[in-house]
Amino acid sequence: MTIHRATVSRLRIQALGGFEIFRGNVKMDEDEWDRNQAKTLLKALVTRGPQEFPRDRLMEDLWPESAQDAAQQNFNVTLW
């Protein structure tokens, strides 16, 4: 399926003074997130900025109690 850029609203992420995401000029509501972990992953990526950050450390931060295989599976599902 091809998505034409003109039909897709730009995302704007506000990270100062609270974390908010806008589609165009419309703020996303909390209930629009299918999974809270997806929002947490996005926050983690945004807060680290443009610097490279190892996936293993990110998985440790998000799933500290999980074994490596389980953390990898959680990461894959959350990223998807």
PDB file of N, CA, C and O in Angstrom:
ATOM      1  N   MET A   1       0.843  -1.171   0.000  1.00  0.00           N
ATOM      2  CA  MET A   1       0.000   0.000   0.000  1.00  0.00           C
ATOM      3  C   MET A   1       0.891   1.238   0.000  1.00  0.00           C
ATOM      4  O   MET A   1       1.808   1.345   0.814  1.00  0.00           O
ATOM      5  N   THR A   2       0.631   2.150  -0.888  1.00  0.00           N
ATOM      6  CA  THR A   2       1.404   3.378  -0.988  1.00  0.00           C
ATOM      7  C   THR A   2       0.648   4.505  -0.293  1.00  0.00           C
ATOM      8  O   THR A   2      -0.557   4.669  -0.484  1.00  0.00           O
ATOM      9  N   ILE A   3       1.361   5.269   0.506  1.00  0.00           N
ATOM     10  CA  ILE A   3       0.760   6.414   1.198  1.00  0.00           C
ATOM     11  C   ILE A   3       1.346   7.673   0.583  1.00  0.00           C
ATOM     12  O   ILE A   3       2.563   7.861   0.571  1.00  0.00           O
ATOM     13  N   HIS A   4       0.497   8.513   0.085  1.00  0.00           N
ATOM     14  CA  HIS A   4       0.955   9.762  -0.511  1.00  0.00           C
ATOM     15  C   HIS A   4       1.254  10.752   0.604  1.00  0.00           C
ATOM     16  O   HIS A   4       0.444  10.925   1.514  1.00  0.00           O
ATOM     17  N   ARG A   5       2.394  11.394   0.541  1.00  0.00           N
ATOM     18  CA  ARG A   5       2.822  12.314   1.603  1.00  0.00           C
ATOM     19  C   ARG A   5       1.821  13.424   1.879  1.00  0.00           C
ATOM     20  O   ARG A   5       1.692  13.866   3.021  1.00  0.00           O
ATOM     21  N   ALA A   6       1.118  13.876   0.864  1.00  0.00           N
ATOM     22  CA  ALA A   6       0.170  14.976   1.048  1.00  0.00           C
ATOM     23  C   ALA A   6      -1.011  14.575   1.933  1.00  0.00           C
ATOM     24  O   ALA A   6      -1.667  15.441   2.512  1.00  0.00           O
ATOM     25  N   THR A   7      -1.289  13.265   2.045  1.00  0.00           N
ATOM     26  CA  THR A   7      -2.439  12.817   2.830  1.00  0.00           C
ATOM     27  C   THR A   7      -2.073  12.429   4.254  1.00  0.00           C
ATOM     28  O   THR A   7      -2.959  12.136   5.057  1.00  0.00           O
ATOM     29  N   VAL A   8      -0.796  12.421   4.583  1.00  0.00           N
ATOM     30  CA  VAL A   8      -0.354  12.021   5.917  1.00  0.00           C
ATOM     31  C   VAL A   8       0.052  13.269   6.709  1.00  0.00           C
ATOM     32  O   VAL A   8       0.891  14.056   6.269  1.00  0.00           O
ATOM     33  N   SER A   9      -0.559  13.427   7.879  1.00  0.00           N
ATOM     34  CA  SER A   9      -0.213  14.570   8.725  1.00  0.00           C
ATOM     35  C   SER A   9       1.177  14.399   9.307  1.00  0.00           C
ATOM     36  O   SER A   9       1.596  13.286   9.623  1.00  0.00           O
ATOM     37  N   ARG A  10       1.880  15.497   9.444  1.00  0.00           N
ATOM     38  CA  ARG A  10       3.200  15.457  10.082  1.00  0.00           C
ATOM     39  C   ARG A  10       3.032  15.225  11.578  1.00  0.00           C
ATOM     40  O   ARG A  10       2.056  15.661  12.188  1.00  0.00           O
ATOM     41  N   LEU A  11       4.005  14.529  12.150  1.00  0.00           N
ATOM     42  CA  LEU A  11       4.030  14.352  13.597  1.00  0.00           C
ATOM     43  C   LEU A  11       4.915  15.426  14.204  1.00  0.00           C
ATOM     44  O   LEU A  11       5.984  15.741  13.681  1.00  0.00           O
ATOM     45  N   ARG A  12       4.458  15.976  15.301  1.00  0.00           N
ATOM     46  CA  ARG A  12       5.270  16.932  16.057  1.00  0.00           C
ATOM     47  C   ARG A  12       5.334  16.419  17.477  1.00  0.00           C
ATOM     48  O   ARG A  12       4.308  16.137  18.096  1.00  0.00           O
ATOM     49  N   ILE A  13       6.547  16.301  17.990  1.00  0.00           N
ATOM     50  CA  ILE A  13       6.743  15.781  19.337  1.00  0.00           C
ATOM     51  C   ILE A  13       7.219  16.915  20.221  1.00  0.00           C
ATOM     52  O   ILE A  13       8.207  17.586  19.921  1.00  0.00           O
ATOM     53  N   GLN A  14       6.505  17.117  21.310  1.00  0.00           N
ATOM     54  CA  GLN A  14       6.874  18.128  22.291  1.00  0.00           C
ATOM     55  C   GLN A  14       7.390  17.411  23.528  1.00  0.00           C
ATOM     56  O   GLN A  14       6.677  16.603  24.124  1.00  0.00           O
ATOM     57  N   ALA A  15       8.617  17.702  23.912  1.00  0.00           N
ATOM     58  CA  ALA A  15       9.220  16.986  25.033  1.00  0.00           C
ATOM     59  C   ALA A  15       9.527  17.892  26.221  1.00  0.00           C
ATOM     60  O   ALA A  15       9.864  17.394  27.295  1.00  0.00           O
ATOM     61  N   LEU A  16       9.421  19.187  26.059  1.00  0.00           N
ATOM     62  CA  LEU A  16       9.645  20.117  27.167  1.00  0.00           C
ATOM     63  C   LEU A  16       8.303  20.529  27.757  1.00  0.00           C
ATOM     64  O   LEU A  16       7.372  20.874  27.030  1.00  0.00           O
ATOM     65  N   GLY A  17       8.215  20.489  29.088  1.00  0.00           N
ATOM     66  CA  GLY A  17       6.955  20.843  29.729  1.00  0.00           C
ATOM     67  C   GLY A  17       5.917  19.741  29.616  1.00  0.00           C
ATOM     68  O   GLY A  17       4.718  20.003  29.704  1.00  0.00           O
ATOM     69  N   GLY A  18       6.364  18.528  29.424  1.00  0.00           N
ATOM     70  CA  GLY A  18       5.460  17.389  29.273  1.00  0.00           C
ATOM     71  C   GLY A  18       5.628  16.775  27.901  1.00  0.00           C
ATOM     72  O   GLY A  18       5.993  17.463  26.947  1.00  0.00           O
ATOM     73  N   PHE A  19       5.367  15.496  27.797  1.00  0.00           N
ATOM     74  CA  PHE A  19       5.525  14.774  26.536  1.00  0.00           C
ATOM     75  C   PHE A  19       4.188  14.737  25.819  1.00  0.00           C
ATOM     76  O   PHE A  19       3.223  14.161  26.322  1.00  0.00           O
ATOM     77  N   GLU A  20       4.129  15.355  24.638  1.00  0.00           N
ATOM     78  CA  GLU A  20       2.902  15.363  23.845  1.00  0.00           C
ATOM     79  C   GLU A  20       3.251  15.143  22.384  1.00  0.00           C
ATOM     80  O   GLU A  20       4.310  15.553  21.909  1.00  0.00           O
ATOM     81  N   ILE A  21       2.347  14.492  21.689  1.00  0.00           N
ATOM     82  CA  ILE A  21       2.527  14.240  20.264  1.00  0.00           C
ATOM     83  C   ILE A  21       1.325  14.802  19.525  1.00  0.00           C
ATOM     84  O   ILE A  21       0.180  14.625  19.942  1.00  0.00           O
ATOM     85  N   PHE A  22       1.604  15.479  18.425  1.00  0.00           N
ATOM     86  CA  PHE A  22       0.555  16.086  17.618  1.00  0.00           C
ATOM     87  C   PHE A  22       0.597  15.501  16.220  1.00  0.00           C
ATOM     88  O   PHE A  22       1.676  15.320  15.656  1.00  0.00           O
ATOM     89  N   ARG A  23      -0.560  15.205  15.658  1.00  0.00           N
ATOM     90  CA  ARG A  23      -0.711  14.867  14.237  1.00  0.00           C
ATOM     91  C   ARG A  23      -1.228  16.134  13.579  1.00  0.00           C
ATOM     92  O   ARG A  23      -2.380  16.525  13.766  1.00  0.00           O
ATOM     93  N   GLY A  24      -0.365  16.765  12.810  1.00  0.00           N
ATOM     94  CA  GLY A  24      -0.729  18.086  12.303  1.00  0.00           C
ATOM     95  C   GLY A  24      -0.816  19.018  13.497  1.00  0.00           C
ATOM     96  O   GLY A  24       0.165  19.191  14.220  1.00  0.00           O
ATOM     97  N   ASN A  25      -1.968  19.616  13.711  1.00  0.00           N
ATOM     98  CA  ASN A  25      -2.177  20.497  14.870  1.00  0.00           C
ATOM     99  C   ASN A  25      -3.047  19.856  15.941  1.00  0.00           C
ATOM    100  O   ASN A  25      -3.452  20.526  16.891  1.00  0.00           O
ATOM    101  N   VAL A  26      -3.339  18.568  15.800  1.00  0.00           N
ATOM    102  CA  VAL A  26      -4.234  17.879  16.727  1.00  0.00           C
ATOM    103  C   VAL A  26      -3.419  17.011  17.682  1.00  0.00           C
ATOM    104  O   VAL A  26      -2.651  16.148  17.255  1.00  0.00           O
ATOM    105  N   LYS A  27      -3.598  17.254  18.980  1.00  0.00           N
ATOM    106  CA  LYS A  27      -2.892  16.484  19.999  1.00  0.00           C
ATOM    107  C   LYS A  27      -3.458  15.069  20.081  1.00  0.00           C
ATOM    108  O   LYS A  27      -4.674  14.880  20.092  1.00  0.00           O
ATOM    109  N   MET A  28      -2.569  14.077  20.139  1.00  0.00           N
ATOM    110  CA  MET A  28      -3.000  12.688  20.305  1.00  0.00           C
ATOM    111  C   MET A  28      -3.448  12.466  21.743  1.00  0.00           C
ATOM    112  O   MET A  28      -2.799  12.931  22.680  1.00  0.00           O
ATOM    113  N   ASP A  29      -4.548  11.761  21.912  1.00  0.00           N
ATOM    114  CA  ASP A  29      -5.029  11.401  23.238  1.00  0.00           C
ATOM    115  C   ASP A  29      -4.341  10.125  23.699  1.00  0.00           C
ATOM    116  O   ASP A  29      -3.858   9.338  22.885  1.00  0.00           O
ATOM    117  N   GLU A  30      -4.302   9.931  25.003  1.00  0.00           N
ATOM    118  CA  GLU A  30      -3.671   8.736  25.577  1.00  0.00           C
ATOM    119  C   GLU A  30      -4.308   7.454  25.052  1.00  0.00           C
ATOM    120  O   GLU A  30      -3.603   6.464  24.850  1.00  0.00           O
ATOM    121  N   ASP A  31      -5.614   7.444  24.828  1.00  0.00           N
ATOM    122  CA  ASP A  31      -6.296   6.221  24.396  1.00  0.00           C
ATOM    123  C   ASP A  31      -6.026   5.868  22.929  1.00  0.00           C
ATOM    124  O   ASP A  31      -6.460   4.815  22.462  1.00  0.00           O
ATOM    125  N   GLU A  32      -5.320   6.731  22.202  1.00  0.00           N
ATOM    126  CA  GLU A  32      -4.964   6.431  20.813  1.00  0.00           C
ATOM    127  C   GLU A  32      -3.755   5.505  20.722  1.00  0.00           C
ATOM    128  O   GLU A  32      -3.487   4.947  19.658  1.00  0.00           O
ATOM    129  N   TRP A  33      -3.024   5.333  21.818  1.00  0.00           N
ATOM    130  CA  TRP A  33      -1.865   4.439  21.828  1.00  0.00           C
ATOM    131  C   TRP A  33      -2.373   3.023  22.042  1.00  0.00           C
ATOM    132  O   TRP A  33      -3.050   2.744  23.031  1.00  0.00           O
ATOM    133  N   ASP A  34      -2.045   2.121  21.111  1.00  0.00           N
ATOM    134  CA  ASP A  34      -2.455   0.727  21.259  1.00  0.00           C
ATOM    135  C   ASP A  34      -1.779   0.081  22.460  1.00  0.00           C
ATOM    136  O   ASP A  34      -2.370  -0.731  23.172  1.00  0.00           O
ATOM    137  N   ARG A  35      -0.511   0.471  22.665  1.00  0.00           N
ATOM    138  CA  ARG A  35       0.252  -0.087  23.776  1.00  0.00           C
ATOM    139  C   ARG A  35       1.038   1.032  24.442  1.00  0.00           C
ATOM    140  O   ARG A  35       1.622   1.880  23.766  1.00  0.00           O
ATOM    141  N   ASN A  36       1.049   1.028  25.740  1.00  0.00           N
ATOM    142  CA  ASN A  36       1.798   2.033  26.481  1.00  0.00           C
ATOM    143  C   ASN A  36       3.301   1.883  26.240  1.00  0.00           C
ATOM    144  O   ASN A  36       4.041   2.866  26.283  1.00  0.00           O
ATOM    145  N   GLN A  37       3.753   0.647  25.987  1.00  0.00           N
ATOM    146  CA  GLN A  37       5.171   0.418  25.754  1.00  0.00           C
ATOM    147  C   GLN A  37       5.659   1.128  24.493  1.00  0.00           C
ATOM    148  O   GLN A  37       6.813   1.552  24.433  1.00  0.00           O
ATOM    149  N   ALA A  38       4.802   1.262  23.493  1.00  0.00           N
ATOM    150  CA  ALA A  38       5.191   1.967  22.270  1.00  0.00           C
ATOM    151  C   ALA A  38       5.481   3.432  22.585  1.00  0.00           C
ATOM    152  O   ALA A  38       6.438   4.009  22.068  1.00  0.00           O
ATOM    153  N   LYS A  39       4.662   4.017  23.419  1.00  0.00           N
ATOM    154  CA  LYS A  39       4.882   5.410  23.821  1.00  0.00           C
ATOM    155  C   LYS A  39       6.163   5.527  24.652  1.00  0.00           C
ATOM    156  O   LYS A  39       6.920   6.484  24.488  1.00  0.00           O
ATOM    157  N   THR A  40       6.408   4.576  25.527  1.00  0.00           N
ATOM    158  CA  THR A  40       7.612   4.579  26.346  1.00  0.00           C
ATOM    159  C   THR A  40       8.860   4.438  25.475  1.00  0.00           C
ATOM    160  O   THR A  40       9.865   5.106  25.718  1.00  0.00           O
ATOM    161  N   LEU A  41       8.798   3.574  24.464  1.00  0.00           N
ATOM    162  CA  LEU A  41       9.925   3.404  23.547  1.00  0.00           C
ATOM    163  C   LEU A  41      10.187   4.702  22.782  1.00  0.00           C
ATOM    164  O   LEU A  41      11.339   5.108  22.630  1.00  0.00           O
ATOM    165  N   LEU A  42       9.135   5.349  22.304  1.00  0.00           N
ATOM    166  CA  LEU A  42       9.305   6.613  21.584  1.00  0.00           C
ATOM    167  C   LEU A  42       9.925   7.668  22.496  1.00  0.00           C
ATOM    168  O   LEU A  42      10.823   8.398  22.076  1.00  0.00           O
ATOM    169  N   LYS A  43       9.457   7.752  23.729  1.00  0.00           N
ATOM    170  CA  LYS A  43      10.033   8.698  24.688  1.00  0.00           C
ATOM    171  C   LYS A  43      11.526   8.444  24.885  1.00  0.00           C
ATOM    172  O   LYS A  43      12.332   9.374  24.897  1.00  0.00           O
ATOM    173  N   ALA A  44      11.877   7.173  25.039  1.00  0.00           N
ATOM    174  CA  ALA A  44      13.287   6.816  25.253  1.00  0.00           C
ATOM    175  C   ALA A  44      14.139   7.233  24.063  1.00  0.00           C
ATOM    176  O   ALA A  44      15.243   7.746  24.247  1.00  0.00           O
ATOM    177  N   LEU A  45      13.655   7.027  22.865  1.00  0.00           N
ATOM    178  CA  LEU A  45      14.401   7.397  21.668  1.00  0.00           C
ATOM    179  C   LEU A  45      14.516   8.907  21.520  1.00  0.00           C
ATOM    180  O   LEU A  45      15.574   9.420  21.154  1.00  0.00           O
ATOM    181  N   VAL A  46      13.437   9.616  21.802  1.00  0.00           N
ATOM    182  CA  VAL A  46      13.437  11.082  21.668  1.00  0.00           C
ATOM    183  C   VAL A  46      14.368  11.718  22.689  1.00  0.00           C
ATOM    184  O   VAL A  46      15.098  12.652  22.358  1.00  0.00           O
ATOM    185  N   THR A  47      14.355  11.230  23.917  1.00  0.00           N
ATOM    186  CA  THR A  47      15.168  11.843  24.961  1.00  0.00           C
ATOM    187  C   THR A  47      16.656  11.633  24.745  1.00  0.00           C
ATOM    188  O   THR A  47      17.471  12.388  25.276  1.00  0.00           O
ATOM    189  N   ARG A  48      17.017  10.626  23.979  1.00  0.00           N
ATOM    190  CA  ARG A  48      18.435  10.384  23.706  1.00  0.00           C
ATOM    191  C   ARG A  48      18.946  11.204  22.530  1.00  0.00           C
ATOM    192  O   ARG A  48      20.150  11.232  22.276  1.00  0.00           O
ATOM    193  N   GLY A  49      18.055  11.868  21.814  1.00  0.00           N
ATOM    194  CA  GLY A  49      18.459  12.753  20.730  1.00  0.00           C
ATOM    195  C   GLY A  49      19.083  12.009  19.567  1.00  0.00           C
ATOM    196  O   GLY A  49      18.847  10.813  19.393  1.00  0.00           O
ATOM    197  N   PRO A  50      19.873  12.703  18.772  1.00  0.00           N
ATOM    198  CA  PRO A  50      20.426  12.108  17.558  1.00  0.00           C
ATOM    199  C   PRO A  50      21.611  11.173  17.796  1.00  0.00           C
ATOM    200  O   PRO A  50      22.097  10.536  16.861  1.00  0.00           O
ATOM    201  N   GLN A  51      22.072  11.090  19.028  1.00  0.00           N
ATOM    202  CA  GLN A  51      23.223  10.232  19.304  1.00  0.00           C
ATOM    203  C   GLN A  51      22.843   8.758  19.169  1.00  0.00           C
ATOM    204  O   GLN A  51      21.696   8.373  19.398  1.00  0.00           O
ATOM    205  N   GLU A  52      23.808   7.960  18.801  1.00  0.00           N
ATOM    206  CA  GLU A  52      23.601   6.531  18.687  1.00  0.00           C
ATOM    207  C   GLU A  52      23.458   5.936  20.079  1.00  0.00           C
ATOM    208  O   GLU A  52      24.163   6.340  21.003  1.00  0.00           O
ATOM    209  N   PHE A  53      22.555   4.984  20.235  1.00  0.00           N
ATOM    210  CA  PHE A  53      22.329   4.353  21.529  1.00  0.00           C
ATOM    211  C   PHE A  53      22.136   2.859  21.287  1.00  0.00           C
ATOM    212  O   PHE A  53      21.263   2.475  20.508  1.00  0.00           O
ATOM    213  N   PRO A  54      22.926   2.015  21.934  1.00  0.00           N
ATOM    214  CA  PRO A  54      22.841   0.575  21.676  1.00  0.00           C
ATOM    215  C   PRO A  54      21.466  -0.001  22.023  1.00  0.00           C
ATOM    216  O   PRO A  54      20.887   0.316  23.062  1.00  0.00           O
ATOM    217  N   ARG A  55      20.972  -0.832  21.151  1.00  0.00           N
ATOM    218  CA  ARG A  55      19.673  -1.466  21.350  1.00  0.00           C
ATOM    219  C   ARG A  55      19.652  -2.263  22.649  1.00  0.00           C
ATOM    220  O   ARG A  55      18.642  -2.275  23.353  1.00  0.00           O
ATOM    221  N   ASP A  56      20.762  -2.928  22.972  1.00  0.00           N
ATOM    222  CA  ASP A  56      20.819  -3.727  24.195  1.00  0.00           C
ATOM    223  C   ASP A  56      20.576  -2.876  25.440  1.00  0.00           C
ATOM    224  O   ASP A  56      19.863  -3.293  26.353  1.00  0.00           O
ATOM    225  N   ARG A  57      21.170  -1.683  25.473  1.00  0.00           N
ATOM    226  CA  ARG A  57      20.963  -0.788  26.629  1.00  0.00           C
ATOM    227  C   ARG A  57      19.529  -0.297  26.695  1.00  0.00           C
ATOM    228  O   ARG A  57      18.955  -0.168  27.777  1.00  0.00           O
ATOM    229  N   LEU A  58      18.959  -0.026  25.543  1.00  0.00           N
ATOM    230  CA  LEU A  58      17.568   0.404  25.491  1.00  0.00           C
ATOM    231  C   LEU A  58      16.650  -0.702  26.010  1.00  0.00           C
ATOM    232  O   LEU A  58      15.713  -0.434  26.762  1.00  0.00           O
ATOM    233  N   MET A  59      16.918  -1.929  25.611  1.00  0.00           N
ATOM    234  CA  MET A  59      16.108  -3.061  26.087  1.00  0.00           C
ATOM    235  C   MET A  59      16.284  -3.254  27.588  1.00  0.00           C
ATOM    236  O   MET A  59      15.319  -3.573  28.282  1.00  0.00           O
ATOM    237  N   GLU A  60      17.494  -3.069  28.100  1.00  0.00           N
ATOM    238  CA  GLU A  60      17.727  -3.163  29.546  1.00  0.00           C
ATOM    239  C   GLU A  60      16.933  -2.096  30.292  1.00  0.00           C
ATOM    240  O   GLU A  60      16.367  -2.367  31.351  1.00  0.00           O
ATOM    241  N   ASP A  61      16.890  -0.883  29.743  1.00  0.00           N
ATOM    242  CA  ASP A  61      16.151   0.209  30.385  1.00  0.00           C
ATOM    243  C   ASP A  61      14.651  -0.061  30.416  1.00  0.00           C
ATOM    244  O   ASP A  61      13.985   0.219  31.412  1.00  0.00           O
ATOM    245  N   LEU A  62      14.123  -0.607  29.324  1.00  0.00           N
ATOM    246  CA  LEU A  62      12.675  -0.799  29.215  1.00  0.00           C
ATOM    247  C   LEU A  62      12.182  -2.097  29.844  1.00  0.00           C
ATOM    248  O   LEU A  62      11.066  -2.149  30.360  1.00  0.00           O
ATOM    249  N   TRP A  63      13.001  -3.140  29.806  1.00  0.00           N
ATOM    250  CA  TRP A  63      12.610  -4.441  30.355  1.00  0.00           C
ATOM    251  C   TRP A  63      13.728  -4.992  31.235  1.00  0.00           C
ATOM    252  O   TRP A  63      14.333  -6.008  30.890  1.00  0.00           O
ATOM    253  N   PRO A  64      14.014  -4.348  32.356  1.00  0.00           N
ATOM    254  CA  PRO A  64      15.160  -4.744  33.190  1.00  0.00           C
ATOM    255  C   PRO A  64      15.037  -6.139  33.807  1.00  0.00           C
ATOM    256  O   PRO A  64      16.050  -6.769  34.109  1.00  0.00           O
ATOM    257  N   GLU A  65      13.830  -6.618  33.994  1.00  0.00           N
ATOM    258  CA  GLU A  65      13.624  -7.917  34.641  1.00  0.00           C
ATOM    259  C   GLU A  65      13.612  -9.072  33.649  1.00  0.00           C
ATOM    260  O   GLU A  65      13.600 -10.234  34.054  1.00  0.00           O
ATOM    261  N   SER A  66      13.614  -8.765  32.349  1.00  0.00           N
ATOM    262  CA  SER A  66      13.470  -9.802  31.326  1.00  0.00           C
ATOM    263  C   SER A  66      14.812 -10.377  30.904  1.00  0.00           C
ATOM    264  O   SER A  66      15.835  -9.693  30.911  1.00  0.00           O
ATOM    265  N   ALA A  67      14.781 -11.647  30.537  1.00  0.00           N
ATOM    266  CA  ALA A  67      15.954 -12.287  29.941  1.00  0.00           C
ATOM    267  C   ALA A  67      16.180 -11.668  28.564  1.00  0.00           C
ATOM    268  O   ALA A  67      15.277 -11.046  28.005  1.00  0.00           O
ATOM    269  N   GLN A  68      17.378 -11.837  28.022  1.00  0.00           N
ATOM    270  CA  GLN A  68      17.751 -11.228  26.741  1.00  0.00           C
ATOM    271  C   GLN A  68      16.767 -11.589  25.628  1.00  0.00           C
ATOM    272  O   GLN A  68      16.336 -10.714  24.877  1.00  0.00           O
ATOM    273  N   ASP A  69      16.409 -12.868  25.515  1.00  0.00           N
ATOM    274  CA  ASP A  69      15.481 -13.300  24.456  1.00  0.00           C
ATOM    275  C   ASP A  69      14.103 -12.663  24.622  1.00  0.00           C
ATOM    276  O   ASP A  69      13.490 -12.229  23.647  1.00  0.00           O
ATOM    277  N   ALA A  70      13.627 -12.611  25.854  1.00  0.00           N
ATOM    278  CA  ALA A  70      12.317 -12.014  26.110  1.00  0.00           C
ATOM    279  C   ALA A  70      12.341 -10.505  25.856  1.00  0.00           C
ATOM    280  O   ALA A  70      11.390  -9.951  25.304  1.00  0.00           O
ATOM    281  N   ALA A  71      13.415  -9.851  26.256  1.00  0.00           N
ATOM    282  CA  ALA A  71      13.551  -8.411  26.018  1.00  0.00           C
ATOM    283  C   ALA A  71      13.599  -8.130  24.519  1.00  0.00           C
ATOM    284  O   ALA A  71      13.002  -7.159  24.053  1.00  0.00           O
ATOM    285  N   GLN A  72      14.301  -8.967  23.760  1.00  0.00           N
ATOM    286  CA  GLN A  72      14.368  -8.806  22.301  1.00  0.00           C
ATOM    287  C   GLN A  72      12.983  -8.963  21.682  1.00  0.00           C
ATOM    288  O   GLN A  72      12.603  -8.199  20.795  1.00  0.00           O
ATOM    289  N   GLN A  73      12.235  -9.953  22.150  1.00  0.00           N
ATOM    290  CA  GLN A  73      10.874 -10.169  21.641  1.00  0.00           C
ATOM    291  C   GLN A  73       9.985  -8.977  21.986  1.00  0.00           C
ATOM    292  O   GLN A  73       9.224  -8.507  21.140  1.00  0.00           O
ATOM    293  N   ASN A  74      10.075  -8.489  23.214  1.00  0.00           N
ATOM    294  CA  ASN A  74       9.294  -7.308  23.622  1.00  0.00           C
ATOM    295  C   ASN A  74       9.648  -6.106  22.762  1.00  0.00           C
ATOM    296  O   ASN A  74       8.768  -5.358  22.334  1.00  0.00           O
ATOM    297  N   PHE A  75      10.937  -5.924  22.512  1.00  0.00           N
ATOM    298  CA  PHE A  75      11.394  -4.810  21.684  1.00  0.00           C
ATOM    299  C   PHE A  75      10.816  -4.906  20.276  1.00  0.00           C
ATOM    300  O   PHE A  75      10.302  -3.924  19.741  1.00  0.00           O
ATOM    301  N   ASN A  76      10.904  -6.095  19.678  1.00  0.00           N
ATOM    302  CA  ASN A  76      10.390  -6.296  18.326  1.00  0.00           C
ATOM    303  C   ASN A  76       8.889  -6.017  18.226  1.00  0.00           C
ATOM    304  O   ASN A  76       8.428  -5.354  17.297  1.00  0.00           O
ATOM    305  N   VAL A  77       8.149  -6.528  19.187  1.00  0.00           N
ATOM    306  CA  VAL A  77       6.691  -6.322  19.194  1.00  0.00           C
ATOM    307  C   VAL A  77       6.370  -4.844  19.388  1.00  0.00           C
ATOM    308  O   VAL A  77       5.508  -4.299  18.699  1.00  0.00           O
ATOM    309  N   THR A  78       7.056  -4.199  20.319  1.00  0.00           N
ATOM    310  CA  THR A  78       6.803  -2.795  20.608  1.00  0.00           C
ATOM    311  C   THR A  78       7.177  -1.917  19.424  1.00  0.00           C
ATOM    312  O   THR A  78       6.458  -0.972  19.099  1.00  0.00           O
ATOM    313  N   LEU A  79       8.287  -2.220  18.784  1.00  0.00           N
ATOM    314  CA  LEU A  79       8.718  -1.447  17.631  1.00  0.00           C
ATOM    315  C   LEU A  79       7.749  -1.588  16.480  1.00  0.00           C
ATOM    316  O   LEU A  79       7.488  -0.616  15.772  1.00  0.00           O
ATOM    317  N   TRP A  80       7.209  -2.777  16.277  1.00  0.00           N
ATOM    318  CA  TRP A  80       6.273  -3.025  15.185  1.00  0.00           C
ATOM    319  C   TRP A  80       5.030  -2.221  15.382  1.00  0.00           C
ATOM    320  O   TRP A  80       4.113  -2.291  14.564  1.00  0.00           O
TER     321      TRP A  80
END
